[in-house]
Amino acid sequence: MINKNKLLLFTIITLLTLALSSCSLFYKTYSRDDAKISETRFDEIIEALNNKDSETLKAMFSSNALKEADNIDEDIEYLMDFYKGEIISMESAREGSDSKDGDDREIDLKTLNFVSTDEDEYIVFYIDNLTDTKDPDNVGLDMLQIIKQSDRKTQFDWGGDKTYCKGIYRPPTAETTTD
């Protein structure tokens, strides 16, 4: 009788151990730290702008965004001239979306940063495609928008109909040259 109780107790402990460790495996596999991901991407963007490193900034975009963007090189130069100063403060908001259709999975992260520098106040908004199993060429930045906070009402809509574009958003008043 004692052997049956010991066997039952051992079985229960083993099952509980497996159940608890599988939750840990599930958490590590399917969770992500959106705050850390968006903070890292923000730091990369600002570092590239401050260093006037257009190639590094360009490399952050997905292959498809680069193909569909109009004048990406000019747009990057525009941003490098537009964004000025050292960061004094920043506040962030983000919105992640995760969609799955059969074996296809897409994960996007929209990030909005209110940035105050020693020269001006900006909104730095971007859509980062983290995963796209159907089309891996979509992985990377899809859109980057940097505007002055004073232009928020007329030039910001979370990458909606008014402002969404592949590559870099430029306000209609910003001059562009075409080849």
C-alpha positions as CSV (number, residue, x, y, z in Angstrom):
1,M,0.0,0.0,0.0
2,I,2.8,2.3,0.8
3,N,4.4,1.7,-2.6
4,K,1.1,2.7,-4.4
5,N,1.0,6.0,-2.4
6,K,4.7,6.7,-3.2
7,L,4.1,5.9,-6.9
8,L,1.0,8.1,-6.9
9,L,2.9,10.9,-5.2
10,F,5.8,10.6,-7.6
11,T,3.5,10.6,-10.6
12,I,1.7,13.7,-9.4
13,I,5.0,15.6,-8.7
14,T,6.3,14.5,-12.1
15,L,3.2,15.7,-13.9
16,L,3.2,19.0,-12.0
17,T,6.8,19.6,-12.9
18,L,6.2,18.9,-16.6
19,A,3.1,21.1,-16.6
20,L,4.9,24.1,-14.9
21,S,8.0,23.8,-17.1
22,S,5.9,23.6,-20.3
23,C,4.2,26.9,-19.3
24,S,7.7,28.4,-19.2
25,L,8.6,27.0,-22.6
26,F,5.3,28.4,-24.0
27,Y,6.0,31.8,-22.5
28,K,9.5,32.0,-24.0
29,T,8.3,30.8,-27.4
30,Y,5.2,32.9,-27.9
31,S,5.8,36.1,-25.9
32,R,7.7,39.1,-26.9
33,D,8.8,42.3,-25.2
34,D,7.2,45.0,-27.5
35,A,8.7,47.8,-25.3
36,K,12.2,46.5,-25.7
37,I,11.8,45.8,-29.4
38,S,10.5,49.3,-30.1
39,E,13.1,50.9,-27.8
40,T,15.9,49.1,-29.6
41,R,14.5,50.2,-33.1
42,F,14.1,53.8,-31.9
43,D,17.7,53.8,-30.6
44,E,18.9,52.5,-34.0
45,I,17.0,55.1,-35.9
46,I,18.2,58.0,-33.8
47,E,21.8,56.8,-33.9
48,A,21.7,56.6,-37.7
49,L,20.2,60.1,-37.9
50,N,22.7,61.6,-35.5
51,N,25.6,59.9,-37.3
52,K,24.2,60.9,-40.7
53,D,24.5,57.2,-41.6
54,S,22.0,56.8,-44.5
55,E,23.1,53.3,-45.3
56,T,22.3,52.0,-41.8
57,L,19.0,53.7,-41.8
58,K,18.1,52.3,-45.2
59,A,19.1,48.8,-44.2
60,M,16.4,48.9,-41.4
61,F,13.6,48.9,-44.0
62,S,12.1,45.7,-45.4
63,S,13.0,44.8,-49.0
64,N,9.5,45.4,-50.1
65,A,9.3,48.8,-48.5
66,L,12.5,49.8,-50.3
67,K,11.1,48.6,-53.6
68,E,7.8,50.4,-53.2
69,A,9.1,53.7,-51.7
70,D,9.5,56.7,-53.9
71,N,12.9,58.4,-53.7
72,I,14.1,56.6,-50.5
73,D,17.6,58.0,-50.7
74,E,16.3,61.6,-50.9
75,D,13.8,60.9,-48.1
76,I,16.6,59.7,-45.9
77,E,18.6,62.9,-46.6
78,Y,15.4,64.9,-45.9
79,L,15.1,63.3,-42.4
80,M,18.7,63.8,-41.6
81,D,18.4,67.5,-42.3
82,F,15.0,67.7,-40.6
83,Y,15.7,66.0,-37.3
84,K,18.0,68.0,-35.0
85,G,19.3,68.0,-31.5
86,E,20.1,65.7,-28.6
87,I,17.3,64.0,-26.8
88,I,16.2,65.6,-23.6
89,S,13.0,63.5,-23.0
90,M,10.9,60.9,-24.7
91,E,7.5,59.2,-24.1
92,S,6.4,56.2,-26.0
93,A,3.2,54.3,-27.0
94,R,3.0,51.2,-29.0
95,E,0.5,48.9,-30.6
96,G,1.3,45.3,-31.6
97,S,-0.7,43.2,-33.9
98,D,-0.3,39.4,-34.4
99,S,-2.3,37.7,-37.1
100,K,-2.3,34.0,-38.1
101,D,-3.9,32.4,-41.1
102,G,-3.1,28.7,-41.1
103,D,0.7,28.4,-41.1
104,D,1.1,32.1,-42.1
105,R,1.9,34.5,-39.3
106,E,2.4,38.3,-39.4
107,I,3.5,40.4,-36.4
108,D,3.6,44.2,-36.7
109,L,4.6,46.8,-34.1
110,K,3.5,50.4,-34.5
111,T,5.5,52.8,-32.2
112,L,4.8,56.4,-31.4
113,N,7.5,58.4,-29.7
114,F,7.1,62.0,-28.4
115,V,10.7,63.3,-28.5
116,S,12.0,66.5,-27.1
117,T,15.5,67.5,-28.1
118,D,17.5,70.6,-27.2
119,E,16.4,72.1,-30.5
120,D,12.7,71.0,-31.2
121,E,9.9,68.6,-30.3
122,Y,9.2,65.7,-32.7
123,I,6.9,62.8,-33.2
124,V,8.9,59.7,-34.3
125,F,6.4,57.1,-35.6
126,Y,7.2,53.8,-37.3
127,I,5.7,50.5,-38.4
128,D,8.0,47.6,-37.9
129,N,7.1,44.2,-39.4
130,L,8.7,41.8,-37.0
131,T,7.5,38.5,-38.7
132,D,5.9,37.6,-42.0
133,T,6.1,33.9,-42.8
134,K,4.1,34.3,-46.0
135,D,6.5,37.0,-47.4
136,P,9.8,37.4,-45.5
137,D,10.6,40.4,-47.7
138,N,8.1,42.4,-45.6
139,V,10.2,42.0,-42.4
140,G,11.8,45.3,-41.3
141,L,10.6,48.9,-41.2
142,D,7.6,49.4,-43.4
143,M,7.1,53.1,-42.6
144,L,9.0,55.9,-40.8
145,Q,7.5,59.3,-40.0
146,I,9.3,62.1,-38.2
147,I,7.3,65.3,-37.9
148,K,7.2,68.3,-35.5
149,Q,4.8,67.8,-32.6
150,S,3.1,71.0,-33.6
151,D,2.1,69.3,-36.9
152,R,0.4,66.4,-35.1
153,K,-3.2,67.3,-35.9
154,T,-2.6,67.7,-39.6
155,Q,0.1,65.1,-40.3
156,F,-0.4,62.2,-37.9
157,D,-2.9,59.3,-38.0
158,W,-1.0,56.2,-36.8
159,G,-0.1,55.3,-40.4
160,G,-3.7,55.6,-41.6
161,D,-5.1,56.7,-44.9
162,K,-3.8,60.2,-44.6
163,T,-0.1,59.4,-43.9
164,Y,0.6,55.8,-44.7
165,C,3.3,55.2,-47.2
166,K,6.1,52.6,-47.8
167,G,9.4,54.0,-46.7
168,I,9.6,57.5,-45.3
169,Y,6.6,59.9,-44.9
170,R,7.2,63.4,-46.1
171,P,4.6,66.1,-45.6
172,P,3.1,67.4,-48.9
173,T,4.9,70.7,-48.4
174,A,8.4,69.1,-48.2
175,E,10.2,69.6,-51.5
176,T,11.1,66.5,-53.5
177,T,13.0,66.1,-56.6
178,T,12.4,63.5,-59.2
179,D,14.8,62.1,-61.8
